[in-house]
């Protein structure tokens, strides 16, 4: 694992490199600022004591570099679902296979968090990237990029406030079960306390890709979380467009989680709405034939710690749409998934995992049902 000092030197060296390139076009004042930055780097190099584990400082700003390297190996038995176990392709003739092996490191990610004290509270920053760029290649992609002011304000890209983040099912593969909201969007969010272990949040967000709307989305949520019990509800309102047709986009989620005994976890998520498909794992069409496409979905998960190093789980997900979404030669109104997995914590930083994934979808016009299975193994090193 990279040491704190090494992280500091690498980031500082990058800053010096960029600044040095620009320095040719700068005046004497800028050169003085460059010298001051070099002095800071030298101070970091010669410091007798190191900052807290995982952190280092530049001025009064604390920085933390985090992320993980993850290698995934998978085998599709019936239909080639790609790097992300995309259940929508099950049944498509172009994806049919007698067995396909694949491997990817694209889920690996790196992030930087900063914290700077100020008169209006701590100012935080987050920039997180992974390798799930377009075209199936390992290209950098922004996951999160935001600014926080105290515990109240978030400005920038983060998980949508509509998503039940604290009760999201655990999986080895990237997506997880269908039947749950999943989106990262630019937003302006305010979070307030309701007393005790409860809080609320309201946000103004950009609509997700697939809704094709230039109008903002409004969300509100309330959550109780005491570490043993979680209860959450959220609502969403926006617009969706298809050609000249515009419809209301509405959504509601309800989530609950309980730890019934030592090491046990049981949680459920329910979502319903109109024109809401682009927010869900299944990515159903928001509008079909000029009408809003209503959808209901849910997930159920049970997990159990077997020891300090082992935990296992099973999660079921389902989505039901009123109107069919075309996927090429076929279309669907129903999707189902089952994830059965096990995680082994080899060290504090290294986790090994295995998962069996079963997916099922229908072909709406004919009523036929198609299914596909996958086995996936992974190794993940956190830093």
Secondary structure, DSSP 4 states (H G I P E B T S, - for coil): ---HHHHHHHHHHHHHHHHHHHGGG--HHHHHHHHHHHHHHHHHHH-SS--STT-EEETTEEEEEEEEEEEEEEEESSB--TTTT-GGGTT-GGGB-S-EEEEE-TT-EEEEEEEE--TTS-EEEEEEEESB-GGGS-B-EEEEEEEEETTTEEEEEEE-TTS-GGGPPP-SSSS--SSSB--EEEEEEEEEEEETTEEEEEEEEPPPTTS---S-EEEEEEEEE-SSEEEEEEEEEEEEEETTEEEEEEEEEEEEEE--STTEEEEEEEEEEES-GGGBTT---SEETTEE-EEEEEEEEEEEE-SSSEEEEEEEEEEEEEEEEE-SS-EEEEEEEEEEEEEEE-SSSEEEEEEEEEEEEEETTTTEEEEEEEEEEEEEEE-
